[in-house]
Amino acid sequence: MTNREEDVKTFWQENPVGENLTGKAENWEKHFSRYDRYRYASEGHILKELDCIDFRGKKVLEIGIG
């Protein structure tokens, strides 16, 4: 890993997406569980929209944390 890659990794390990919305959790599972509850309570349409897409046989790059 290059120094730049290590810097990026370190940044995201120390500043997980959504932390400002859910607070710091003691582990990743709790963090993302809290974040999911927050996200889908405030943007519930996301899951319905995803259910309308046929992903079978397709490669998908998920670039968020949902």
C-alpha positions in Angstrom: 0.0 0.0 0.0 1.3 3.5 -0.9 1.5 6.2 1.7 -1.4 8.0 0.1 -3.5 4.8 0.2 -2.6 4.3 3.9 -3.6 8.0 4.6 -7.0 7.4 3.0 -7.5 4.2 4.9 -6.5 5.8 8.2 -8.8 8.7 7.5 -11.9 6.5 7.0 -11.1 4.3 9.9 -11.0 7.3 12.1 -13.9 9.2 10.5 -16.6 6.6 9.4 -19.3 7.9 7.2 -22.4 8.7 9.2 -20.6 9.1 12.5 -21.8 12.7 12.7 -25.4 11.4 12.4 -25.3 8.5 14.8 -22.4 9.1 17.2 -19.4 6.9 17.8 -20.1 3.2 18.4 -17.8 0.8 20.1 -17.6 -1.5 17.0 -18.4 -1.4 13.2 -21.5 -3.7 13.5 -23.2 -1.3 16.0 -22.1 1.7 14.0 -23.6 0.5 10.7 -26.7 -0.8 12.5 -27.4 2.6 13.9 -26.6 4.3 10.6 -29.0 2.0 8.7 -31.8 2.8 11.2 -31.1 6.5 10.8 -30.8 6.4 7.0 -33.9 4.3 6.2 -36.0 6.2 8.7 -35.1 9.5 7.1 -34.9 8.2 3.5 -37.1 5.1 3.4 -37.6 5.4 -0.4 -34.1 4.1 -1.0 -35.0 0.4 -0.3 -38.1 0.6 -2.4 -36.2 2.0 -5.3 -33.5 -0.7 -5.1 -36.2 -3.4 -5.0 -37.3 -2.2 -8.5 -33.9 -2.9 -10.1 -33.1 -6.4 -11.4 -29.5 -7.0 -10.4 -29.4 -10.6 -11.4 -26.4 -11.4 -13.6 -25.0 -7.9 -13.2 -21.9 -6.6 -11.5 -22.6 -3.8 -9.1 -20.2 -1.4 -7.5 -21.7 -0.1 -4.3 -20.0 3.2 -3.5 -21.9 4.2 -0.4 -22.4 2.5 2.9 -25.9 1.3 2.5 
